[in-house]
């Protein structure tokens, strides 16, 4: 067993964030990590991470930036030592290393890095060296480290923006048209049955629509099917020039399987009988007229009652039936949490290993890879921009067509157990600004990979929820501002930059800036450390039962519950027009 110890400044790392830290082995695969603490003083504590592993690896820790939101950053590869590491030092070292590696790799592939970006990277190196040589006893050590780390984040994004812009330009001049589509995923018909009429400004934003209907919805009682739902979906899609995509036929989780079937999960023979009766009816009815299919999802999820290999065999059989009835169909297998996030809690099969197992079946055209930044235990953790692009490269190396679906919240949830601090008012982890950054970075990163042929937004409209209960809480104003365009938000930011006063400051924003951190001063190469002020409140370890929950994030949609387009919709439409035509 490896035991890592880190000295951390309590001012910048609240415990309820650090409890989500994890160790990752080679290939950045997360592992079950035991977290414990030992306080040394009012300003510094000891973080201990224990893992059942005997090879070096990286430590991933959440850091909150007002611009980029809550994001996981990693250290360089570490091996335990008797003397504790300093957490801020290792994060700074890790981020600088990623910038240098990406600069070298991308330049070697033809990236032209402007002098201004090169100067920023050189400045980042100097700041890092000065910080790493600074004694930890210095009273300004932690504040300097936080400012340097924020500077590295900004510098890294300058480099990443160059990579995205130049890569997309190269794709555009090398091909007549991108072989890629943009799609939406939702089973709600109310907003898109008259899509072109309701959203004339965005009628060209999507080309494909995926239902999201589950087996539970389509067969609420044994052998009593709701084909009318799929019939309406296909009719509405075709009427609005949207190509319908059906599936997953089965998603292996207790929320998607029929209620009446849950008592038979321990009986594989009975389960197989019901599955193939249902799938045969569905495939025979729709395979001749639907060209895009998602066969199964949740194939690698932990279900003690059913082996992964058995689920893969059944998915292969259903895919072959679709192929027999429609030889030209696009047939995909669904894979969730592609970076292996749930491996922090469960002993599941790593996602890439599952993908390679499916590839051996030779009937699937590719994969529908889903990640949802909902920040529940079952969601995908937001990763550093460089690591995200490295992970996309890993998936692209499979050589199969990939279709990614993602969603990014725009406002705080009323129930987010891992990130709430008991006894304290919830603070917003997601805002429109952080959503803007993530939509731009994620969507464009997906477009740069030639193997990625389609991008879906997971949830088209917001879920009906108890938003009214948020009134008066932090983040409520963000909900009300969801109808603002990104240009309006940018105008707000420009006003703030010029005057130093925000035109729409919410209660949560009033205490976001730490006292004593230097303000923006380009000539002095300083950056604002706009990090959410943590409140150190000791809490018990997370209940392991939380990882069994599937929590939906109510504000991940592109339109509000009343159908009003949200900024993310405008953003996706604008990006599609700019890069896909």
PLY file of the C-alpha trace (Angstrom):
ply
format ascii 1.0
element vertex 581
property float x
property float y
property float z
element edge 580
property int vertex1
property int vertex2
end_header
0.00 0.00 0.00
1.17 3.53 -0.84
0.56 6.38 1.59
1.06 9.96 0.35
1.19 12.87 2.77
0.72 16.50 1.76
0.93 19.75 3.70
-1.95 21.93 2.53
-3.03 25.51 3.38
-6.51 25.31 4.89
-7.33 28.74 3.43
-7.25 27.41 -0.14
-8.32 23.77 0.30
-11.50 23.19 2.33
-11.84 19.65 3.59
-15.11 18.93 1.81
-13.26 19.55 -1.49
-10.15 17.57 -0.55
-12.26 14.53 0.34
-12.79 14.14 -3.42
-9.05 13.90 -4.14
-7.87 10.62 -5.66
-4.82 8.69 -6.82
-4.54 7.69 -10.50
-2.31 4.94 -11.83
-0.73 4.77 -15.29
-3.06 6.03 -18.00
-4.61 8.39 -15.43
-7.05 5.70 -14.24
-8.53 6.69 -10.85
-8.33 4.23 -7.98
-10.16 3.84 -4.69
-8.35 6.28 -2.42
-8.75 6.60 1.33
-8.61 10.22 2.55
-7.77 11.34 6.08
-6.57 14.55 7.73
-4.33 15.69 10.55
-4.33 19.35 11.56
-0.99 20.96 12.36
-2.09 24.54 12.95
-4.81 27.04 12.10
-3.23 27.69 8.71
-1.90 24.29 7.58
-2.99 20.69 7.75
-1.86 17.27 6.62
-3.75 15.42 3.87
-3.11 11.67 3.79
-4.05 9.62 0.70
-3.80 5.84 1.00
-4.13 3.55 -2.00
-3.72 -0.20 -2.50
-1.06 0.12 -5.18
2.73 -0.16 -5.41
3.58 1.84 -8.52
4.06 5.63 -8.88
1.05 7.69 -9.92
-0.54 11.12 -9.88
-2.68 12.81 -7.25
-5.77 14.69 -8.48
-7.17 17.52 -6.37
-10.10 19.92 -6.97
-9.31 23.63 -7.25
-11.96 26.32 -7.55
-11.38 29.22 -9.94
-14.10 31.77 -10.54
-13.40 31.72 -14.27
-13.01 27.97 -14.83
-15.14 26.60 -12.00
-14.33 23.55 -9.90
-11.72 21.57 -11.85
-9.44 18.67 -10.97
-5.72 19.27 -11.42
-2.99 16.71 -10.96
0.54 16.56 -9.69
3.40 15.07 -11.65
4.03 11.34 -11.14
4.89 10.85 -7.47
6.21 8.09 -5.23
5.65 8.28 -1.44
8.45 9.63 0.72
9.02 10.12 4.42
8.84 13.92 4.22
5.39 15.30 3.29
4.94 17.00 -0.07
3.56 20.51 -0.17
0.27 20.36 -2.10
0.48 23.81 -3.72
4.06 23.19 -4.81
3.15 19.87 -6.46
0.13 21.35 -8.26
2.24 24.22 -9.59
4.93 21.78 -10.69
2.37 19.52 -12.36
0.66 22.35 -14.24
3.94 23.80 -15.49
5.01 20.35 -16.67
1.79 19.92 -18.67
2.25 23.32 -20.32
5.85 22.50 -21.32
4.93 19.04 -22.65
2.00 20.34 -24.67
4.04 23.24 -26.02
6.69 20.79 -27.26
4.22 18.23 -28.66
2.02 20.77 -30.42
4.95 22.72 -31.88
6.38 19.48 -33.24
3.02 18.85 -34.95
3.08 22.26 -36.62
1.46 24.62 -34.10
2.62 28.21 -34.53
2.87 29.76 -31.07
2.70 33.59 -31.10
5.43 35.53 -29.34
2.92 36.84 -26.80
2.09 33.28 -25.70
5.76 32.30 -25.63
6.47 35.31 -23.41
3.62 34.30 -21.10
5.06 30.77 -20.82
8.53 32.17 -20.09
7.02 34.43 -17.44
5.22 31.41 -15.97
8.54 29.54 -15.75
10.17 32.42 -13.89
7.26 32.69 -11.47
7.31 28.95 -10.86
11.07 28.92 -10.14
10.77 31.84 -7.73
7.91 30.09 -5.93
9.59 26.67 -5.75
12.72 28.23 -4.23
10.71 30.22 -1.70
10.94 28.81 1.85
7.65 27.37 3.12
8.11 29.34 6.35
7.69 32.60 4.42
4.40 34.21 5.57
3.48 34.93 1.92
4.25 31.41 0.68
0.66 30.18 0.32
-0.67 33.41 -1.16
2.19 33.50 -3.68
1.59 29.86 -4.59
-2.12 30.47 -5.22
-1.37 33.50 -7.41
1.28 31.57 -9.39
-1.09 28.64 -9.89
-3.83 30.94 -11.21
-1.27 32.54 -13.54
-0.39 29.08 -14.86
-4.07 28.34 -15.49
-4.46 31.50 -17.54
-1.22 30.83 -19.43
-2.25 27.27 -20.19
-5.51 28.46 -21.69
-3.67 30.91 -23.92
-1.71 27.97 -25.33
-4.79 25.74 -25.56
-6.74 28.44 -27.44
-3.98 28.57 -30.06
-4.11 24.79 -30.46
-7.89 24.77 -30.86
-8.05 27.66 -33.30
-5.21 26.44 -35.52
-6.37 22.80 -35.45
-9.91 23.74 -36.46
-8.63 26.04 -39.20
-6.45 23.23 -40.55
-9.42 20.86 -40.60
-11.51 23.42 -42.41
-9.04 24.02 -45.23
-8.14 20.35 -45.57
-11.70 19.07 -45.97
-14.64 20.43 -47.89
-16.93 19.88 -44.91
-16.42 18.41 -41.47
-17.77 14.83 -41.34
-19.49 15.68 -38.06
-22.95 16.48 -36.78
-24.34 18.18 -33.69
-27.27 16.56 -31.92
-29.53 16.90 -28.92
-30.67 14.26 -26.45
-34.04 14.40 -24.69
-37.27 12.44 -24.47
-39.33 15.64 -24.03
-41.27 16.31 -27.23
-42.85 19.62 -26.27
-39.94 21.83 -27.34
-38.94 20.19 -30.59
-42.18 18.94 -32.18
-42.23 22.40 -33.81
-38.50 22.95 -33.54
-37.99 25.02 -36.69
-40.92 27.29 -35.83
-40.04 27.64 -32.16
-36.33 28.24 -32.67
-35.91 29.74 -36.16
-32.59 31.33 -35.22
-31.20 27.91 -34.25
-32.92 25.67 -36.77
-29.55 24.70 -38.23
-27.90 24.07 -34.85
-28.82 20.39 -34.71
-28.98 17.68 -37.35
-29.70 14.64 -35.15
-32.02 13.96 -32.24
-31.67 11.12 -29.72
-34.77 10.15 -27.76
-33.41 9.24 -24.36
-36.45 6.96 -23.86
-35.69 4.08 -21.51
-36.98 0.53 -21.44
-39.00 1.47 -18.34
-40.86 4.16 -20.33
-41.42 2.04 -23.44
-42.64 -1.08 -21.59
-44.23 0.11 -18.33
-45.99 -3.26 -17.94
-44.98 -6.67 -19.34
-45.75 -6.83 -23.08
-47.63 -3.51 -22.99
-45.55 -1.23 -25.20
-45.66 2.53 -25.65
-44.58 2.61 -29.29
-46.63 5.78 -29.67
-43.81 7.65 -27.89
-41.24 6.57 -30.47
-43.69 7.08 -33.34
-44.25 10.70 -32.29
-40.52 11.19 -31.80
-39.63 9.92 -35.29
-42.44 11.89 -36.92
-41.43 15.11 -35.16
-37.75 14.58 -35.99
-38.37 14.07 -39.69
-40.80 17.00 -39.83
-38.08 19.29 -38.46
-35.28 17.90 -40.66
-33.68 16.09 -37.71
-32.29 12.61 -38.18
-33.74 10.37 -35.40
-31.35 8.24 -33.31
-32.93 5.47 -31.23
-31.46 4.05 -28.04
-29.96 2.89 -25.91
-32.28 -0.10 -26.26
-31.25 -1.08 -22.75
-29.38 0.88 -20.10
-28.09 -1.24 -17.26
-29.15 0.65 -14.16
-32.09 0.33 -11.81
-33.59 3.67 -12.85
-33.85 2.68 -16.54
-34.90 -0.97 -16.31
-38.66 -1.64 -15.95
-39.91 -1.57 -12.39
-41.63 -4.92 -12.86
-38.31 -6.50 -13.93
-36.20 -5.50 -10.94
-37.22 -8.59 -8.99
-35.80 -10.83 -11.72
-32.29 -9.37 -11.88
-30.89 -12.39 -10.03
-32.29 -14.70 -12.74
-30.19 -14.29 -15.92
-32.32 -16.67 -17.98
-35.56 -14.79 -17.17
-33.82 -11.44 -17.68
-32.55 -12.55 -21.09
-36.01 -13.73 -22.14
-37.61 -10.38 -21.33
-34.77 -8.38 -22.90
-34.84 -10.16 -26.25
-38.63 -10.20 -26.41
-38.65 -6.42 -25.96
-35.63 -5.71 -28.21
-36.95 -7.96 -31.01
-40.22 -6.04 -31.08
-38.46 -2.67 -31.06
-35.84 -3.54 -33.67
-38.26 -5.18 -36.10
-40.55 -2.17 -35.89
-37.98 0.61 -36.33
-34.76 -0.76 -37.85
-35.90 -0.30 -41.49
-36.66 3.41 -40.99
-34.03 4.53 -38.45
-30.38 4.89 -39.50
-28.75 5.63 -36.13
-28.88 3.21 -33.18
-27.42 3.10 -29.68
-27.65 -0.54 -28.63
-26.80 -0.51 -24.93
-25.39 1.69 -22.19
-24.13 1.02 -18.68
-22.32 -2.07 -19.97
-19.47 -1.63 -17.52
-21.49 -0.51 -14.50
-21.27 -2.61 -11.37
-24.20 -5.03 -11.11
-23.46 -8.06 -8.94
-26.32 -9.96 -10.54
-25.05 -9.79 -14.13
-21.52 -10.15 -15.50
-20.13 -7.53 -17.88
-19.28 -10.27 -20.38
-22.93 -11.38 -20.46
-24.13 -7.83 -21.11
-21.58 -7.45 -23.92
-22.76 -10.72 -25.54
-26.40 -9.58 -25.42
-25.49 -6.18 -26.88
-23.65 -7.93 -29.71
-26.73 -10.07 -30.47
-29.02 -7.01 -30.60
-26.54 -5.13 -32.83
-26.41 -8.04 -35.27
-30.20 -8.05 -35.52
-30.20 -4.33 -36.40
-27.44 -4.91 -38.95
-29.40 -7.75 -40.56
-32.49 -5.58 -41.02
-30.58 -2.40 -41.97
-27.07 -3.06 -43.34
-26.32 0.67 -43.63
-27.31 1.60 -40.06
-24.88 3.38 -37.74
-24.64 1.09 -34.69
-23.06 2.40 -31.49
-22.37 1.09 -28.01
-22.79 3.53 -25.14
-20.01 4.16 -22.64
-20.42 6.45 -19.63
-17.84 8.20 -17.46
-15.09 7.58 -20.07
-12.22 8.77 -17.86
-12.97 6.03 -15.31
-14.32 8.31 -12.56
-16.47 5.64 -10.93
-13.34 3.52 -10.38
-12.83 5.77 -7.34
-15.74 3.93 -5.71
-16.17 0.59 -7.46
-14.13 -2.19 -9.01
-15.50 -1.81 -12.52
-13.88 -2.57 -15.85
-11.87 0.47 -17.10
-13.78 2.23 -19.93
-11.05 1.84 -22.56
-10.75 -1.86 -21.72
-14.52 -2.20 -22.17
-14.28 -0.40 -25.53
-11.56 -2.79 -26.70
-13.75 -5.75 -25.68
-16.62 -4.36 -27.76
-14.32 -3.74 -30.72
-13.58 -7.45 -30.86
-17.25 -8.06 -31.73
-16.74 -6.26 -35.08
-20.40 -5.29 -35.44
-20.29 -1.85 -33.82
-19.39 1.19 -35.93
-18.21 3.11 -32.89
-19.13 4.40 -29.45
-21.44 6.99 -27.94
-19.25 8.30 -25.12
-21.17 10.24 -22.46
-19.98 12.51 -19.69
-22.03 14.80 -17.48
-20.39 17.43 -15.30
-23.16 17.14 -12.71
-20.68 16.71 -9.85
-22.61 13.87 -8.25
-20.73 10.68 -7.37
-21.93 9.10 -10.61
-20.93 12.05 -12.79
-17.73 12.84 -14.65
-15.25 15.04 -12.83
-14.18 18.18 -14.74
-10.51 17.79 -15.61
-7.76 20.26 -16.40
-7.97 21.39 -20.05
-4.66 19.73 -20.98
-5.65 16.46 -19.36
-9.02 16.55 -21.14
-7.28 16.81 -24.50
-4.86 14.03 -23.58
-7.80 11.79 -22.60
-9.50 12.55 -25.93
-6.29 11.49 -27.68
-6.44 8.18 -25.82
-9.96 7.50 -27.08
-9.08 8.62 -30.59
-6.26 6.05 -30.65
-8.90 3.28 -30.76
-9.31 4.05 -34.46
-13.14 3.81 -34.34
-15.66 6.56 -34.94
-16.61 8.32 -31.73
-19.76 10.24 -30.86
-19.56 12.26 -27.66
-22.48 13.48 -25.60
-21.94 15.94 -22.78
-23.73 18.46 -20.63
-22.50 21.18 -18.32
-24.64 22.74 -15.58
-25.38 26.44 -15.66
-26.56 26.98 -12.09
-26.20 25.38 -8.65
-28.14 22.28 -7.72
-30.35 22.11 -4.65
-28.87 18.71 -3.80
-25.20 18.08 -4.41
-23.99 15.97 -1.46
-20.27 15.65 -2.23
-19.77 19.39 -2.58
-21.96 20.83 0.15
-20.57 21.64 3.55
-23.06 20.69 6.30
-24.26 23.62 8.35
-23.33 26.16 5.69
-25.30 27.87 2.96
-24.57 26.15 -0.39
-22.18 28.09 -2.61
-22.54 27.89 -6.39
-20.05 25.59 -8.05
-21.47 26.28 -11.49
-22.37 29.67 -12.94
-23.04 30.98 -16.44
-19.44 32.17 -16.67
-17.95 28.77 -15.83
-20.42 27.12 -18.19
-19.30 29.47 -20.97
-15.67 28.48 -20.44
-16.46 24.76 -20.35
-18.79 24.75 -23.36
-16.20 26.56 -25.46
-13.26 24.43 -24.35
-15.06 21.06 -24.43
-16.97 21.52 -27.69
-13.98 22.80 -29.64
-11.69 20.11 -28.18
-14.12 17.49 -29.48
-14.22 19.07 -32.94
-10.44 18.95 -33.34
-10.35 15.11 -33.35
-10.96 13.55 -36.75
-12.25 10.33 -35.19
-15.08 12.22 -33.44
-17.99 12.27 -35.89
-20.79 13.64 -33.76
-21.43 15.70 -30.62
-24.66 15.60 -28.60
-25.85 17.81 -25.78
-27.15 15.42 -23.11
-30.20 17.36 -21.95
-32.08 19.76 -24.19
-34.41 21.35 -21.66
-34.12 21.95 -17.92
-35.87 19.50 -15.66
-38.91 20.67 -13.75
-37.58 21.18 -10.24
-37.97 23.14 -7.01
-36.09 26.17 -8.34
-38.39 28.47 -6.38
-36.92 27.06 -3.18
-33.58 28.56 -4.16
-34.88 32.11 -3.87
-32.69 34.05 -1.50
-29.88 31.49 -1.67
-26.50 31.83 -3.34
-26.77 31.33 -7.06
-30.46 32.22 -7.35
-29.64 35.28 -9.48
-27.64 33.05 -11.80
-30.79 31.02 -12.43
-32.76 34.12 -13.25
-30.02 35.30 -15.64
-30.03 32.11 -17.69
-31.76 33.93 -20.53
-28.91 36.39 -20.93
-26.83 35.94 -24.05
-23.11 35.42 -23.80
-22.58 38.80 -25.49
-24.53 40.40 -22.65
-22.47 38.47 -20.13
-19.29 39.63 -21.83
-20.54 43.22 -21.67
-21.06 42.72 -17.95
-17.50 41.44 -17.63
-16.14 44.41 -19.58
-18.08 46.79 -17.32
-16.63 45.05 -14.29
-13.10 45.27 -15.71
-13.39 49.02 -16.41
-15.24 50.13 -13.31
-14.36 47.46 -10.78
-18.09 47.07 -10.05
-20.30 44.25 -11.24
-23.67 45.33 -12.70
-25.34 42.19 -11.35
-23.38 41.05 -8.32
-25.12 38.26 -6.41
-24.75 37.55 -2.73
-22.31 34.74 -3.45
-19.99 37.03 -5.42
-19.51 39.57 -2.66
-16.98 37.47 -0.76
-15.30 35.67 -3.66
-12.16 37.84 -3.83
-9.61 37.05 -1.19
-8.26 39.99 0.78
-4.59 40.64 0.20
-4.40 39.09 -3.29
-3.01 41.55 -5.86
-5.50 42.96 -8.37
-5.09 42.64 -12.13
-1.97 44.39 -13.34
-0.85 43.26 -16.78
2.47 45.10 -16.63
3.35 43.50 -13.33
2.21 40.10 -14.69
-0.23 39.61 -11.85
-3.50 37.71 -12.06
-6.56 37.91 -9.82
-6.82 34.87 -7.56
-10.61 34.72 -7.83
-10.98 31.61 -5.77
-14.05 30.90 -3.71
-13.29 31.61 -0.07
-13.44 28.22 1.66
-14.82 27.73 5.12
-13.01 25.05 7.07
-15.69 22.88 8.63
-14.75 19.31 9.54
-17.22 16.78 8.18
-17.52 13.03 8.31
-16.30 10.91 5.44
-18.71 10.55 2.56
-21.19 7.73 2.97
-20.29 4.99 0.49
-23.99 4.64 -0.30
-23.84 8.00 -2.10
-22.09 6.37 -5.02
-25.24 4.34 -5.68
-27.26 7.47 -6.35
-27.95 8.67 -9.85
-28.57 12.36 -9.38
-29.94 14.49 -12.17
-28.76 18.05 -12.46
-31.83 20.25 -13.02
-30.06 23.05 -14.87
-28.07 21.35 -17.62
-30.49 22.08 -20.44
-30.16 24.35 -23.46
-33.59 25.89 -22.82
-35.44 26.79 -19.65
-38.57 24.93 -18.56
-40.64 27.57 -20.38
-38.70 26.95 -23.61
-36.59 30.13 -23.55
-33.16 29.53 -25.16
-30.25 29.70 -22.72
-26.74 31.04 -23.34
-25.29 27.58 -23.95
-27.73 27.14 -26.86
-26.52 30.38 -28.39
-22.93 29.34 -27.79
-23.29 25.94 -29.46
-25.17 27.45 -32.41
-22.52 30.13 -32.89
-19.65 27.64 -32.64
-21.31 25.33 -35.13
-21.83 28.17 -37.61
-18.22 29.30 -37.20
-16.55 25.94 -37.54
-18.95 23.60 -39.31
-20.78 26.05 -41.59
0 1
1 2
2 3
3 4
4 5
5 6
6 7
7 8
8 9
9 10
10 11
11 12
12 13
13 14
14 15
15 16
16 17
17 18
18 19
19 20
20 21
21 22
22 23
23 24
24 25
25 26
26 27
27 28
28 29
29 30
30 31
31 32
32 33
33 34
34 35
35 36
36 37
37 38
38 39
39 40
40 41
41 42
42 43
43 44
44 45
45 46
46 47
47 48
48 49
49 50
50 51
51 52
52 53
53 54
54 55
55 56
56 57
57 58
58 59
59 60
60 61
61 62
62 63
63 64
64 65
65 66
66 67
67 68
68 69
69 70
70 71
71 72
72 73
73 74
74 75
75 76
76 77
77 78
78 79
79 80
80 81
81 82
82 83
83 84
84 85
85 86
86 87
87 88
88 89
89 90
90 91
91 92
92 93
93 94
94 95
95 96
96 97
97 98
98 99
99 100
100 101
101 102
102 103
103 104
104 105
105 106
106 107
107 108
108 109
109 110
110 111
111 112
112 113
113 114
114 115
115 116
116 117
117 118
118 119
119 120
120 121
121 122
122 123
123 124
124 125
125 126
126 127
127 128
128 129
129 130
130 131
131 132
132 133
133 134
134 135
135 136
136 137
137 138
138 139
139 140
140 141
141 142
142 143
143 144
144 145
145 146
146 147
147 148
148 149
149 150
150 151
151 152
152 153
153 154
154 155
155 156
156 157
157 158
158 159
159 160
160 161
161 162
162 163
163 164
164 165
165 166
166 167
167 168
168 169
169 170
170 171
171 172
172 173
173 174
174 175
175 176
176 177
177 178
178 179
179 180
180 181
181 182
182 183
183 184
184 185
185 186
186 187
187 188
188 189
189 190
190 191
191 192
192 193
193 194
194 195
195 196
196 197
197 198
198 199
199 200
200 201
201 202
202 203
203 204
204 205
205 206
206 207
207 208
208 209
209 210
210 211
211 212
212 213
213 214
214 215
215 216
216 217
217 218
218 219
219 220
220 221
221 222
222 223
223 224
224 225
225 226
226 227
227 228
228 229
229 230
230 231
231 232
232 233
233 234
234 235
235 236
236 237
237 238
238 239
239 240
240 241
241 242
242 243
243 244
244 245
245 246
246 247
247 248
248 249
249 250
250 251
251 252
252 253
253 254
254 255
255 256
256 257
257 258
258 259
259 260
260 261
261 262
262 263
263 264
264 265
265 266
266 267
267 268
268 269
269 270
270 271
271 272
272 273
273 274
274 275
275 276
276 277
277 278
278 279
279 280
280 281
281 282
282 283
283 284
284 285
285 286
286 287
287 288
288 289
289 290
290 291
291 292
292 293
293 294
294 295
295 296
296 297
297 298
298 299
299 300
300 301
301 302
302 303
303 304
304 305
305 306
306 307
307 308
308 309
309 310
310 311
311 312
312 313
313 314
314 315
315 316
316 317
317 318
318 319
319 320
320 321
321 322
322 323
323 324
324 325
325 326
326 327
327 328
328 329
329 330
330 331
331 332
332 333
333 334
334 335
335 336
336 337
337 338
338 339
339 340
340 341
341 342
342 343
343 344
344 345
345 346
346 347
347 348
348 349
349 350
350 351
351 352
352 353
353 354
354 355
355 356
356 357
357 358
358 359
359 360
360 361
361 362
362 363
363 364
364 365
365 366
366 367
367 368
368 369
369 370
370 371
371 372
372 373
373 374
374 375
375 376
376 377
377 378
378 379
379 380
380 381
381 382
382 383
383 384
384 385
385 386
386 387
387 388
388 389
389 390
390 391
391 392
392 393
393 394
394 395
395 396
396 397
397 398
398 399
399 400
400 401
401 402
402 403
403 404
404 405
405 406
406 407
407 408
408 409
409 410
410 411
411 412
412 413
413 414
414 415
415 416
416 417
417 418
418 419
419 420
420 421
421 422
422 423
423 424
424 425
425 426
426 427
427 428
428 429
429 430
430 431
431 432
432 433
433 434
434 435
435 436
436 437
437 438
438 439
439 440
440 441
441 442
442 443
443 444
444 445
445 446
446 447
447 448
448 449
449 450
450 451
451 452
452 453
453 454
454 455
455 456
456 457
457 458
458 459
459 460
460 461
461 462
462 463
463 464
464 465
465 466
466 467
467 468
468 469
469 470
470 471
471 472
472 473
473 474
474 475
475 476
476 477
477 478
478 479
479 480
480 481
481 482
482 483
483 484
484 485
485 486
486 487
487 488
488 489
489 490
490 491
491 492
492 493
493 494
494 495
495 496
496 497
497 498
498 499
499 500
500 501
501 502
502 503
503 504
504 505
505 506
506 507
507 508
508 509
509 510
510 511
511 512
512 513
513 514
514 515
515 516
516 517
517 518
518 519
519 520
520 521
521 522
522 523
523 524
524 525
525 526
526 527
527 528
528 529
529 530
530 531
531 532
532 533
533 534
534 535
535 536
536 537
537 538
538 539
539 540
540 541
541 542
542 543
543 544
544 545
545 546
546 547
547 548
548 549
549 550
550 551
551 552
552 553
553 554
554 555
555 556
556 557
557 558
558 559
559 560
560 561
561 562
562 563
563 564
564 565
565 566
566 567
567 568
568 569
569 570
570 571
571 572
572 573
573 574
574 575
575 576
576 577
577 578
578 579
579 580
